[in-house]
C-alpha cells in the first residue's frame, strides 16, 4: 500500500500512518498538473479542502482505489467521476461537530454584542460606547434549520444560554422529540418568529438560496443570520440588499459560494458594516483537525486492507451489489427521489414491498438505495448504502419491508409508500426486459413513466382539455415535452399527469400549471439520465 497526503494534515494523522507502517508521501501544495501526473502511482490519497480532484485529475487513475477527505464536505471531489473509475470516496463527518457548533455560537455572540466593530473602533484610538449597544441572547428566539449532529448541538448551546429554541428539519420525523426544542414542520414559522437564524444543512438543489428575498420579507427587521454550513444556502446578493435596506439587522458568514471570495459582489458584501465575515473556520480548531486527520488515516487504511468501508459517499464504495440486483437498486433510488419530490411534509415512515423474484434476493442494497433517494434531495451527496439507513434512523424515519414472491401484473415490483405528517403517497416501479426501469403507478394511478431527467408530476381533475392546456403552457415557455403519460381513475374523475421534458423545469412553468383550475398539485423532479440502452423498452 502506498498513500499520498496531498494537503497539510495534522501530525496526529501522519503519526498514525507511521505507526501502521504504511508507505506514504507527504506532498501538500501540488499543482493540478503535478497531482494528475502522479495520482495513479498511489493506492489512496488523503486530502482536506485545498486540493480539487476533478474528472481530469482522475482521467488515468492507475492503481488509485480510495480517496479520504479529512472533513465533511466533498465539494472538491468529482464523486461521479471517482465512482465511474471504481474509486471509493470517504469523508469524516463527526470530527468537526463541536468546533462548528462552537463557531456558530461565537458568531452569534459577536453579532449580538457588535464585538468586531467595537474592537476595531477601540484599536483606532476611539472610546465610543454608544455606537455599539448590543442585544442579549437570553430570552431571544433561536431558529435552527437542519437538525443533524451540528444543528442539535447548537440547539443545546442555545438552550444553555436561556434562548427559546425552534428547530426545523424536513427529514426529521414529526414524532422525534428534542429536549427543550420547539419542533416546527414549517420553516416559515422560523422566518417569522426567530431573532437569530442559523443554517446547518448541506447545499443541494433544494437548499441552494433557500433563504433569499422572499424569506427576508417575512423576518423581523431585528433578525440576525448565521451561515457556517455551506456557501449559497443564504442568497448572498439578496442578503446584501437586505442589509442595505435595513431588513436584516446583521449577518455572520463563515462560508461563501466562492472561496476565497474575490468577485466584486462578494467583496461588497464582506465590506458591509453589518456583516461579520470569517474565512471558513468551522473546522479550524486543533482538536477538530486532529480528529479528522486521524479518522481519515484510519478509514483509508482499513478500506485498502480489505476491512470495513466507513463513510463512503459513493454507492460503489459501500458494498458489492450482485448483477441481478443492480437494476432494482437503481430503480429503488429513483423511486425514493421521486417520492421525496412529490410528497409534502416531514417524513415519518416508509413502507417497502418487494414482489416477485426480487423478494427472494438479498434486497438490503435496494432498500438502502431507496433511502438514499429519499434523503439525498435534502442531505446531499454524502449518502451511501452504508450510512443512509443510519441517518434515517437518527431522524426517527422508520423503514418497514415486506416481501411476496408471488408475481402480479409484472414479474417483479418495488412498491413504496411514503408517509409524512401531511399525507401518504405511493409509487410502484418495475424492470421491463431485465434492464428497462419504469414507474408503473403513482398513488394507485397506472402510468408508464421513464424515471430520468426533468419531470413534472401533476395531480388533476380528469376533464377534457387538460392535455392541450398543459401542452400550451409548456409551449409558451419554449419547453418541449419528450414523453407524457396519464393515469386515470374514472370513478373519481381524478388523474395523474407525468411529463418528461427536454429542459430543466423553470419556476414559471410550475406557476402556470398550478394556476390552471383543474390542477390540484404539481411538482418537479430531477433524476439522473439513464444509459441509452435502458430507455427503450
Backbone torsions as a table, in degrees:
resi	resn	phi	psi	omega
1	UNK	NA	134.7	176.6
2	UNK	-135.3	129.0	-176.2
3	UNK	-115.6	154.3	172.3
4	UNK	-117.6	124.7	172.6
5	UNK	-99.2	105.2	-168.9
6	UNK	-99.9	-3.4	175.4
7	UNK	-128.2	162.3	176.9
8	UNK	-64.7	120.5	-175.7
9	UNK	-116.8	142.6	178.6
10	UNK	-54.5	146.7	-179.6
11	UNK	-59.6	-26.5	178.6
12	UNK	-61.2	-42.8	179.2
13	UNK	-68.0	-42.2	178.6
14	UNK	-64.2	-39.1	178.8
15	UNK	-62.8	-37.8	179.2
16	UNK	-64.9	-41.2	178.3
17	UNK	-60.8	-41.3	178.4
18	UNK	-66.1	-40.9	-179.5
19	UNK	-60.2	-36.5	-179.0
20	UNK	-83.3	3.1	178.9
21	UNK	56.5	43.8	179.2
22	UNK	-98.3	132.8	175.4
23	UNK	-75.4	128.0	179.2
24	UNK	-149.7	152.9	173.6
25	UNK	-110.5	126.6	179.5
26	UNK	-98.5	98.2	-173.0
27	UNK	-133.0	66.4	174.4
28	UNK	-68.3	152.7	175.9
29	UNK	90.9	11.6	177.5
30	UNK	-67.2	144.7	174.4
31	UNK	-75.9	160.5	178.3
32	UNK	-54.7	-40.9	-179.7
33	UNK	-67.6	-39.9	178.5
34	UNK	-64.2	-42.5	179.9
35	UNK	-63.7	-44.4	-179.9
36	UNK	-60.1	-36.9	-175.8
37	UNK	-70.8	-27.8	-172.8
38	UNK	-114.0	-10.3	-170.9
39	UNK	-60.5	-30.1	-178.9
40	UNK	-72.5	-7.4	179.4
41	UNK	-85.3	-3.2	-173.4
42	UNK	-120.1	150.5	175.2
43	UNK	-79.9	-29.5	-179.1
44	UNK	-151.5	158.1	179.2
45	UNK	-135.3	136.5	176.7
46	UNK	-109.1	129.5	-178.6
47	UNK	-133.8	166.9	166.6
48	UNK	-114.8	-134.5	-177.2
49	UNK	-95.8	-10.0	-173.6
50	UNK	-77.7	-28.4	-176.7
51	UNK	-95.4	135.3	175.7
52	UNK	-106.8	124.0	177.4
53	UNK	-107.6	102.0	-174.1
54	UNK	-98.4	175.8	175.1
55	UNK	-60.6	-36.4	178.9
56	UNK	-66.0	-39.8	177.9
57	UNK	-59.8	-35.7	-175.8
58	UNK	-94.5	11.8	-176.9
59	UNK	-57.7	-39.5	176.7
60	UNK	-126.4	82.9	-172.6
61	UNK	-73.3	-13.6	178.1
62	UNK	57.8	-123.3	-177.0
63	UNK	-91.8	3.3	-175.5
64	UNK	-62.6	129.5	-178.7
65	UNK	-124.4	-17.8	-174.4
66	UNK	-152.6	144.4	173.6
67	UNK	-124.8	128.3	176.5
68	UNK	-115.9	123.3	178.3
69	UNK	-98.6	116.4	177.2
70	UNK	-78.2	83.6	-175.7
71	UNK	151.3	-177.1	-174.4
72	UNK	-89.2	-58.1	-171.4
73	UNK	-68.5	141.9	175.3
74	UNK	-118.6	29.8	179.2
75	UNK	-61.4	-25.0	-177.9
76	UNK	-90.1	10.2	176.3
77	UNK	-122.5	131.5	173.8
78	UNK	-79.1	89.9	-174.1
79	UNK	-62.8	-44.9	177.4
80	UNK	-58.4	-38.8	179.1
81	UNK	-65.9	-41.4	178.0
82	UNK	-63.1	-42.6	179.8
83	UNK	-61.2	-44.0	-178.7
84	UNK	-64.2	-24.6	178.7
85	UNK	-94.0	2.9	178.8
86	UNK	76.1	24.7	-178.4
87	UNK	-101.2	126.7	178.0
88	UNK	-74.5	135.4	174.3
89	UNK	-116.3	123.4	-178.1
90	UNK	-124.6	154.4	176.0
91	UNK	-131.7	-178.7	-178.5
92	UNK	-128.5	81.2	-169.2
93	UNK	-72.8	-19.5	-172.9
94	UNK	-93.1	-17.0	-169.1
95	UNK	-69.2	-26.8	-175.3
96	UNK	-107.6	15.0	-177.8
97	UNK	-57.5	-54.7	-176.4
98	UNK	-65.4	-44.4	-175.6
99	UNK	-64.4	-39.4	179.5
100	UNK	-70.9	-40.2	177.6
101	UNK	-63.5	-40.3	179.0
102	UNK	-67.2	-37.8	177.3
103	UNK	-64.3	-40.1	177.1
104	UNK	-57.4	-45.8	178.6
105	UNK	-63.6	-41.6	179.2
106	UNK	-61.1	-45.1	179.9
107	UNK	-64.8	-38.9	179.7
108	UNK	-64.4	-43.4	178.4
109	UNK	-65.5	-42.8	-179.2
110	UNK	-63.7	-38.2	177.0
111	UNK	-64.4	-45.8	-174.0
112	UNK	-65.7	-30.2	-177.7
113	UNK	-109.4	7.9	177.4
114	UNK	52.7	43.5	-172.6
115	UNK	-61.5	-46.8	-174.2
116	UNK	-66.5	-51.2	178.8
117	UNK	-63.5	-32.1	178.0
118	UNK	-66.2	-41.6	179.4
119	UNK	-65.9	-42.0	178.6
120	UNK	-62.5	-41.2	179.4
121	UNK	-62.2	-43.6	-177.8
122	UNK	-67.7	-42.9	179.9
123	UNK	-67.7	-18.9	175.9
124	UNK	-83.3	3.3	175.9
125	UNK	94.8	8.2	-178.4
126	UNK	-97.8	153.7	173.2
127	UNK	-125.1	84.8	-171.9
128	UNK	-122.7	96.0	-178.9
129	UNK	-88.1	-31.6	-175.1
130	UNK	-65.0	-34.4	-175.4
131	UNK	-73.2	-12.3	-171.9
132	UNK	-121.6	33.4	173.8
133	UNK	-66.4	129.9	-176.2
134	UNK	-108.7	-160.6	178.5
135	UNK	-137.7	141.4	-179.0
136	UNK	-82.9	157.5	-178.8
137	UNK	-84.8	-35.2	-178.3
138	UNK	-57.2	130.5	179.8
139	UNK	88.9	-13.0	178.9
140	UNK	-83.1	162.5	179.8
141	UNK	-99.3	123.5	178.2
142	UNK	-103.6	123.1	176.0
143	UNK	-102.6	120.8	-178.2
144	UNK	-111.3	115.7	-180.0
145	UNK	-101.6	111.2	-175.4
146	UNK	105.1	112.1	-173.4
147	UNK	-117.1	45.6	170.5
148	UNK	-80.5	-157.2	-177.2
149	UNK	-56.2	-49.8	-175.5
150	UNK	-69.6	-45.5	-179.3
151	UNK	-59.2	-41.2	179.6
152	UNK	-66.7	-37.4	178.1
153	UNK	-65.4	-40.4	176.6
154	UNK	-62.1	-38.6	176.6
155	UNK	-57.9	-43.9	179.4
156	UNK	-61.8	-44.2	-180.0
157	UNK	-63.6	-41.8	179.8
158	UNK	-61.8	-43.7	178.5
159	UNK	-62.9	-39.2	179.8
160	UNK	-63.3	-24.5	178.5
161	UNK	-89.4	3.3	179.3
162	UNK	82.7	19.7	179.8
163	UNK	-87.6	153.5	169.9
164	UNK	-86.0	120.0	-171.2
165	UNK	-108.4	126.0	173.3
166	UNK	-110.0	140.9	-179.3
167	UNK	-130.6	141.0	177.3
168	UNK	-134.0	131.8	172.9
169	UNK	-151.8	114.7	-175.5
170	UNK	-64.7	-15.9	-178.7
171	UNK	-102.6	-5.6	179.4
172	UNK	-87.5	125.8	-177.5
173	UNK	-53.4	141.4	179.0
174	UNK	-62.4	-20.5	-179.8
175	UNK	-84.7	-12.3	-178.2
176	UNK	-67.7	136.5	-177.6
177	UNK	-112.4	124.2	172.4
178	UNK	-110.4	124.6	-172.5
179	UNK	-54.6	117.7	175.3
180	UNK	75.9	8.0	-178.2
181	UNK	-108.2	127.7	175.2
182	UNK	-80.4	109.9	179.3
183	UNK	-79.4	137.3	174.2
184	UNK	-127.9	138.8	177.8
185	UNK	-90.1	-0.8	-178.2
186	UNK	-128.3	111.6	-177.4
187	UNK	-61.6	-22.8	179.9
188	UNK	-59.1	-31.2	179.7
189	UNK	-62.1	-35.9	177.7
190	UNK	-68.2	-43.6	179.5
191	UNK	-59.2	-37.4	-174.8
192	UNK	-80.2	-30.4	-169.6
193	UNK	-110.8	-25.3	-169.5
194	UNK	-75.6	144.9	172.9
195	UNK	-90.0	-31.5	175.8
196	UNK	-129.4	135.5	179.0
197	UNK	-127.4	127.9	177.6
198	UNK	-127.5	140.3	-176.6
199	UNK	-109.4	137.9	179.9
200	UNK	-140.8	59.2	-179.8
201	UNK	-127.8	156.0	173.4
202	UNK	-71.7	163.4	176.7
203	UNK	-89.9	112.6	178.1
204	UNK	-129.1	-177.9	176.7
205	UNK	-60.5	-34.9	-178.8
206	UNK	-76.0	-33.3	-175.1
207	UNK	-96.3	-12.2	178.2
208	UNK	-61.3	122.3	-178.4
209	UNK	55.3	35.9	179.6
210	UNK	-67.1	-23.7	173.8
211	UNK	-111.6	108.5	-176.0
212	UNK	-141.1	-157.7	-172.8
213	UNK	-54.7	-47.0	-177.8
214	UNK	-61.4	-36.7	-179.6
215	UNK	-74.2	-38.7	177.8
216	UNK	-59.8	-34.8	-179.1
217	UNK	-63.1	-25.9	-177.4
218	UNK	-89.0	-11.5	-173.6
219	UNK	-87.5	160.7	171.1
220	UNK	-65.7	148.3	177.2
221	UNK	-66.3	-18.3	-178.6
222	UNK	-91.4	5.9	-174.8
223	UNK	-68.6	147.9	174.8
224	UNK	-127.2	136.0	-172.7
225	UNK	-115.7	144.3	177.7
226	UNK	-131.2	132.2	174.0
227	UNK	-130.3	104.5	174.3
228	UNK	-119.0	25.7	-176.1
229	UNK	-104.5	-78.8	-179.9
230	UNK	-143.3	140.1	178.6
231	UNK	-62.9	136.6	176.5
232	UNK	100.9	-12.2	176.0
233	UNK	-64.4	-41.6	168.5
234	UNK	-94.7	122.3	-178.5
235	UNK	-61.5	112.2	-172.9
236	UNK	-65.7	-42.1	179.9
237	UNK	-65.6	-42.7	179.1
238	UNK	-67.3	-33.9	178.4
239	UNK	-64.5	-43.0	178.5
240	UNK	-58.9	-45.2	179.2
241	UNK	-61.9	-43.1	-179.1
242	UNK	-64.8	-37.1	176.7
243	UNK	-66.9	-43.0	-179.1
244	UNK	-65.1	-34.9	-178.0
245	UNK	-89.4	0.0	178.2
246	UNK	76.0	18.2	179.2
247	UNK	-84.6	-13.7	176.1
248	UNK	-131.7	131.5	-175.2
249	UNK	-77.1	-26.4	-179.1
250	UNK	-178.5	160.7	178.6
251	UNK	-150.1	151.1	176.7
252	UNK	-129.9	129.0	-178.6
253	UNK	-123.8	134.6	172.3
254	UNK	-110.6	-14.2	-174.5
255	UNK	-133.4	154.0	-172.1
256	UNK	-144.5	157.8	177.4
257	UNK	-67.8	-22.7	177.4
258	UNK	-128.8	120.7	-178.7
259	UNK	-128.1	119.9	-2.3
260	UNK	-71.9	152.1	-177.6
261	UNK	-75.2	111.3	-177.1
262	UNK	-116.8	-18.8	-175.6
263	UNK	-64.9	155.7	-178.4
264	UNK	-60.5	-39.7	-178.2
265	UNK	-66.4	-41.4	178.9
266	UNK	-69.9	-37.7	177.9
267	UNK	-62.5	-36.5	177.7
268	UNK	-66.7	-40.4	177.7
269	UNK	-63.9	-46.2	-178.9
270	UNK	-61.8	-28.0	-177.9
271	UNK	-82.3	-8.8	-177.3
272	UNK	-66.8	133.3	-175.2
273	UNK	-63.6	-19.4	-179.7
274	UNK	-96.4	8.1	177.9
275	UNK	-108.1	132.5	173.1
276	UNK	-106.2	117.3	-175.1
277	UNK	-122.3	132.3	175.2
278	UNK	-129.7	156.0	-169.9
279	UNK	-88.8	71.2	174.2
280	UNK	51.7	65.1	-176.7
281	UNK	-99.7	7.0	-173.1
282	UNK	-50.5	-43.5	-178.3
283	UNK	-104.4	11.9	-173.9
284	UNK	-88.7	64.3	168.4
285	UNK	-127.0	153.8	179.3
286	UNK	-56.6	-43.4	-176.2
287	UNK	-64.6	-45.1	-178.8
288	UNK	-64.5	-42.9	-178.9
289	UNK	-65.7	-35.3	176.4
290	UNK	-67.5	-43.0	-178.5
291	UNK	-63.8	-47.4	-177.0
292	UNK	-71.6	-33.1	178.5
293	UNK	-66.2	-45.2	179.5
294	UNK	-64.0	-44.8	-178.6
295	UNK	-65.6	-39.6	179.0
296	UNK	-61.7	-42.7	178.7
297	UNK	-65.0	-41.3	-178.6
298	UNK	-64.6	-47.8	-172.6
299	UNK	-72.3	-32.3	-178.6
300	UNK	-73.6	-37.3	177.7
301	UNK	-66.7	-44.4	-179.5
302	UNK	-60.9	-42.6	-179.5
303	UNK	-66.1	-44.1	-176.9
304	UNK	-71.8	-22.0	177.3
305	UNK	-87.9	5.3	176.1
306	UNK	87.0	13.4	179.2
307	UNK	-88.2	-156.3	-179.6
308	UNK	-66.1	139.0	175.5
309	UNK	-97.8	114.3	-175.6
310	UNK	-110.9	143.4	173.3
311	UNK	60.9	30.3	176.1
312	UNK	-71.3	132.4	-179.4
313	UNK	-100.0	-1.0	172.3
314	UNK	-119.1	139.4	-171.0
315	UNK	-57.3	-39.7	-176.0
316	UNK	-63.1	-22.9	178.3
317	UNK	-79.9	-16.0	-172.7
318	UNK	-81.5	-43.2	-176.0
319	UNK	-164.2	160.5	176.8
320	UNK	-90.3	130.1	-177.3
321	UNK	-108.2	127.3	177.1
322	UNK	-57.4	146.0	-178.2
323	UNK	-56.2	-39.9	-177.3
324	UNK	-65.7	-22.8	-177.5
325	UNK	-94.8	-18.8	-173.6
326	UNK	-54.5	-42.3	179.0
327	UNK	-60.8	-33.3	-178.6
328	UNK	-77.7	-31.7	174.1
329	UNK	-62.7	-46.2	178.5
330	UNK	-62.4	-44.4	-179.6
331	UNK	-63.7	-44.2	-177.5
332	UNK	-61.3	-41.3	179.3
333	UNK	-63.9	-39.6	179.9
334	UNK	-68.3	-37.1	175.6
335	UNK	-61.9	-42.0	178.8
336	UNK	-61.0	-44.1	178.9
337	UNK	-64.0	-42.0	178.5
338	UNK	-60.3	-51.3	-177.8
339	UNK	-64.5	-37.3	177.9
340	UNK	-59.9	-36.2	-176.9
341	UNK	-78.3	-31.2	-171.9
342	UNK	-106.5	7.0	-178.5
343	UNK	-118.2	103.4	-179.6
344	UNK	-71.5	155.4	175.4
345	UNK	104.9	171.7	179.3
346	UNK	-83.7	130.9	-177.5
347	UNK	-63.5	139.3	175.9
348	UNK	-119.1	-49.5	-179.7
349	UNK	-152.8	160.5	179.5
350	UNK	-132.3	130.6	174.7
351	UNK	-113.3	124.9	-178.3
352	UNK	-119.1	134.5	175.8
353	UNK	-126.3	126.9	175.0
354	UNK	-104.7	124.6	-177.4
355	UNK	-123.5	138.8	-179.7
356	UNK	97.7	-156.3	-176.0
357	UNK	-60.0	-31.4	-178.8
358	UNK	-60.6	-26.1	-179.4
359	UNK	-65.4	-18.4	179.7
360	UNK	-95.3	-3.2	-179.3
361	UNK	-91.1	171.3	172.1
362	UNK	-84.0	91.5	-170.1
363	UNK	-91.7	14.4	-178.2
364	UNK	-57.3	-38.9	-179.6
365	UNK	-65.4	-35.1	178.1
366	UNK	-67.0	-41.1	178.6
367	UNK	-64.7	-41.5	177.4
368	UNK	-63.9	-40.1	178.5
369	UNK	-64.4	-38.9	174.9
370	UNK	-58.5	-43.8	179.5
371	UNK	-62.3	-40.5	176.3
372	UNK	-58.6	-46.5	179.4
373	UNK	-60.6	-38.4	179.3
374	UNK	-68.2	-40.1	-172.1
375	UNK	-91.8	-28.2	-172.3
376	UNK	-58.5	-38.5	179.5
377	UNK	-56.2	-23.2	179.3
378	UNK	-105.9	-39.9	-174.7
379	UNK	-92.5	-9.8	175.3
380	UNK	83.6	-162.7	-169.7
381	UNK	-86.2	3.8	-178.2
382	UNK	-87.7	37.2	-179.7
383	UNK	-117.2	148.4	178.6
384	UNK	-154.8	176.4	-177.0
385	UNK	-60.1	-28.2	-177.9
386	UNK	-78.9	-47.6	-170.9
387	UNK	-93.7	-16.8	-177.0
388	UNK	-59.9	-47.4	178.1
389	UNK	-60.7	-34.6	179.6
390	UNK	-66.5	-44.1	-179.3
391	UNK	-66.7	-35.3	176.1
392	UNK	-64.5	-42.8	179.9
393	UNK	-64.5	-39.4	178.3
394	UNK	-57.7	-30.9	-176.8
395	UNK	-98.7	15.9	176.8
396	UNK	60.1	29.3	176.3
397	UNK	-94.1	111.5	-179.0
398	UNK	-85.2	139.3	179.0
399	UNK	-123.8	108.1	-177.4
400	UNK	-105.5	134.7	-175.7
401	UNK	-118.7	134.6	171.7
402	UNK	-126.3	157.2	-179.0
403	UNK	-133.4	151.7	174.8
404	UNK	-151.3	107.6	-176.4
405	UNK	-70.4	-10.3	179.6
406	UNK	-76.0	124.6	179.5
407	UNK	-74.9	151.5	175.7
408	UNK	-114.3	-121.4	-178.8
409	UNK	-67.9	-26.9	-179.0
410	UNK	-123.2	155.4	-178.9
411	UNK	-59.4	-42.3	178.8
412	UNK	-137.1	141.6	178.1
413	UNK	-137.0	145.2	168.9
414	UNK	-117.5	111.8	-177.9
415	UNK	-109.1	129.1	-177.0
416	UNK	-130.5	132.1	173.2
417	UNK	-118.9	120.9	178.0
418	UNK	-105.0	122.6	178.3
419	UNK	-109.4	126.8	175.0
420	UNK	-114.8	-174.0	177.2
421	UNK	-76.3	-0.6	-180.0
422	UNK	-111.6	-38.8	-175.6
423	UNK	-166.8	175.2	172.1
424	UNK	-115.8	130.7	179.9
425	UNK	-127.6	143.0	-176.2
426	UNK	-122.7	154.5	173.4
427	UNK	-146.8	143.0	-179.6
428	UNK	-125.4	134.5	179.1
429	UNK	-124.6	154.9	178.6
430	UNK	-143.9	159.8	174.5
431	UNK	-110.5	119.0	177.5
432	UNK	-90.7	137.3	174.9
433	UNK	56.8	29.2	176.6
434	UNK	71.1	-2.1	-177.9
435	UNK	-149.2	-5.6	-176.0
436	UNK	-102.4	104.9	-179.0
437	UNK	-77.8	138.8	177.3
438	UNK	-144.0	147.1	167.0
439	UNK	-90.4	121.2	-173.7
440	UNK	-108.0	-6.6	175.7
441	UNK	-160.1	142.3	172.8
442	UNK	-132.1	121.4	-178.3
443	UNK	52.3	35.3	178.6
444	UNK	83.7	-3.9	175.7
445	UNK	-86.2	124.9	179.0
446	UNK	-72.6	126.4	178.5
447	UNK	-139.0	174.7	168.7
448	UNK	-141.1	87.0	-171.7
449	UNK	-106.3	135.5	175.6
450	UNK	-80.1	116.8	-173.7
451	UNK	-85.0	71.9	178.4
452	UNK	-156.5	158.1	171.1
453	UNK	70.8	-151.0	-175.3
454	UNK	-92.3	120.8	-171.4
455	UNK	-129.3	143.5	168.4
456	UNK	-117.7	130.2	175.2
457	UNK	-118.6	124.1	-179.6
458	UNK	-124.5	143.5	173.5
459	UNK	-109.9	122.9	-169.8
460	UNK	-144.6	166.3	171.6
461	UNK	-70.7	142.3	-180.0
462	UNK	-89.1	102.2	-178.2
463	UNK	-148.8	161.4	179.8
464	UNK	-61.3	145.5	174.0
465	UNK	92.4	-5.5	-176.8
466	UNK	-61.3	-52.6	-175.7
467	UNK	-61.2	-41.1	179.9
468	UNK	-62.6	-44.9	-177.5
469	UNK	-71.4	-33.7	175.0
470	UNK	-65.9	-42.3	177.0
471	UNK	-62.3	-40.1	177.5
472	UNK	-61.9	-40.8	-179.3
473	UNK	-62.3	-41.6	177.9
474	UNK	-67.9	-44.4	-178.5
475	UNK	-62.1	-37.2	-179.6
476	UNK	-62.5	-25.5	179.9
477	UNK	-101.6	7.8	177.9
478	UNK	71.2	28.5	-177.9
479	UNK	-106.6	125.5	-178.1
480	UNK	-89.3	135.7	176.5
481	UNK	-89.4	115.7	-179.1
482	UNK	-80.3	-35.9	-178.2
483	UNK	-156.7	144.5	178.6
484	UNK	-134.8	138.2	174.0
485	UNK	-135.1	141.3	-177.1
486	UNK	-125.9	131.0	173.2
487	UNK	-115.3	134.3	-174.1
488	UNK	-126.4	150.4	167.9
489	UNK	-124.7	96.0	-171.8
490	UNK	-59.2	-37.5	-176.5
491	UNK	-68.2	-22.5	180.0
492	UNK	-102.4	-9.1	-174.3
493	UNK	54.9	39.2	178.9
494	UNK	-122.7	158.6	-179.0
495	UNK	-152.6	161.1	171.2
496	UNK	-119.5	135.2	-179.9
497	UNK	-121.8	125.4	178.4
498	UNK	-122.4	126.8	-178.3
499	UNK	-117.8	128.2	166.1
500	UNK	-94.7	122.1	-175.2
501	UNK	-109.2	156.4	179.7
502	UNK	-82.0	-10.2	-176.6
503	UNK	-135.8	165.0	177.6
504	UNK	-59.5	144.8	-176.8
505	UNK	-81.4	111.7	-179.2
506	UNK	-81.5	161.1	176.7
507	UNK	-58.1	-35.6	-176.6
508	UNK	-61.5	-35.2	179.4
509	UNK	-70.0	-42.6	177.6
510	UNK	-61.6	-38.9	178.9
511	UNK	-64.1	-44.8	178.8
512	UNK	-61.2	-46.8	-176.4
513	UNK	-68.4	-42.3	-179.2
514	UNK	-67.0	-20.7	178.4
515	UNK	-82.2	-9.6	177.4
516	UNK	-72.3	136.5	-170.2
517	UNK	-65.1	-21.7	-177.5
518	UNK	-93.9	-5.7	-178.2
519	UNK	-87.3	127.3	179.6
520	UNK	-98.2	-39.2	177.2
521	UNK	-147.4	147.8	176.2
522	UNK	-148.4	137.8	-175.1
523	UNK	-139.3	156.2	172.1
524	UNK	-113.4	147.9	-178.4
525	UNK	-134.9	140.1	175.0
526	UNK	-123.8	121.0	-179.9
527	UNK	-122.2	152.7	177.4
528	UNK	-62.0	153.8	177.2
529	UNK	-68.3	146.7	174.1
530	UNK	-90.7	149.8	170.6
531	UNK	-58.5	148.0	-177.0
532	UNK	-54.1	-34.3	-177.5
533	UNK	-67.5	-16.8	-178.3
534	UNK	-101.4	0.5	-178.5
535	UNK	-86.4	-33.3	-174.5
536	UNK	-95.6	116.2	-178.6
537	UNK	-132.7	NA	NA
